[in-house]
Amino acid sequence: MGKKRFGISIDEDLTDKLDKLSKALSTDRSAIVEDAIRGVIAEHSHYLYEHECKGIMILVYSEGKGCSIFVRQLIEDFKDIIQFSSHYHTGNNCTEVFFISGNSFRIRDLHSEAKKRKDISVRYLPISEIR
């Protein structure tokens, strides 16, 4: 399979971090960006079609910025798909782990809603699909 070039624009700060990481890993920017894109596609491509699936969503945020109230509201609003949640403290950060099972479009809505807060880091890891 061949390679295709395209241009992207990213913040200077992010470019600096990318350069430092590529140097530390003895690789180039393209390899890191390609790996990151693969990860995003793996994590999000199941949102393209409606089906039942399971996964784990992880939210990390700082204490004291109103995030806890926001996360509690998410749990309430999406209790139909959040089967289990667990809350952990690490230093000044909170980590919320959700085990999710349900409609992929509903999970996509939860993911989108959680990402609205820029001060919350969100990752969704699909586990399996129920066919």
Secondary structure in CASP SS format (residue, H / E / C, confidence):
PFRMAT SS
TARGET T0000
AUTHOR 0000-0000-0000
METHOD secondary structure of the structure
MODEL  1
M C 1.00
G C 1.00
K C 1.00
K C 1.00
R C 1.00
F C 1.00
G C 1.00
I C 1.00
S C 1.00
I C 1.00
D C 1.00
E H 1.00
D H 1.00
L H 1.00
T H 1.00
D H 1.00
K H 1.00
L H 1.00
D H 1.00
K H 1.00
L H 1.00
S H 1.00
K H 1.00
A H 1.00
L C 1.00
S C 1.00
T C 1.00
D C 1.00
R H 1.00
S H 1.00
A H 1.00
I H 1.00
V H 1.00
E H 1.00
D H 1.00
A H 1.00
I H 1.00
R H 1.00
G H 1.00
V H 1.00
I H 1.00
A H 1.00
E H 1.00
H H 1.00
S H 1.00
H H 1.00
Y H 1.00
L H 1.00
Y C 1.00
E C 1.00
H C 1.00
E E 1.00
C E 1.00
K E 1.00
G E 1.00
I E 1.00
M E 1.00
I E 1.00
L E 1.00
V E 1.00
Y E 1.00
S E 1.00
E C 1.00
G C 1.00
K C 1.00
G C 1.00
C H 1.00
S H 1.00
I H 1.00
F H 1.00
V H 1.00
R H 1.00
Q H 1.00
L H 1.00
I H 1.00
E H 1.00
D H 1.00
F C 1.00
K C 1.00
D C 1.00
I C 1.00
I E 1.00
Q E 1.00
F E 1.00
S E 1.00
S E 1.00
H E 1.00
Y E 1.00
H E 1.00
T E 1.00
G C 1.00
N C 1.00
N E 1.00
C E 1.00
T E 1.00
E E 1.00
V E 1.00
F E 1.00
F E 1.00
I E 1.00
S E 1.00
G E 1.00
N E 1.00
S H 1.00
F H 1.00
R H 1.00
I H 1.00
R H 1.00
D H 1.00
L H 1.00
H H 1.00
S H 1.00
E H 1.00
A H 1.00
K H 1.00
K C 1.00
R C 1.00
K C 1.00
D C 1.00
I E 1.00
S E 1.00
V E 1.00
R E 1.00
Y E 1.00
L E 1.00
P E 1.00
I E 1.00
S E 1.00
E E 1.00
I E 1.00
R C 1.00
END
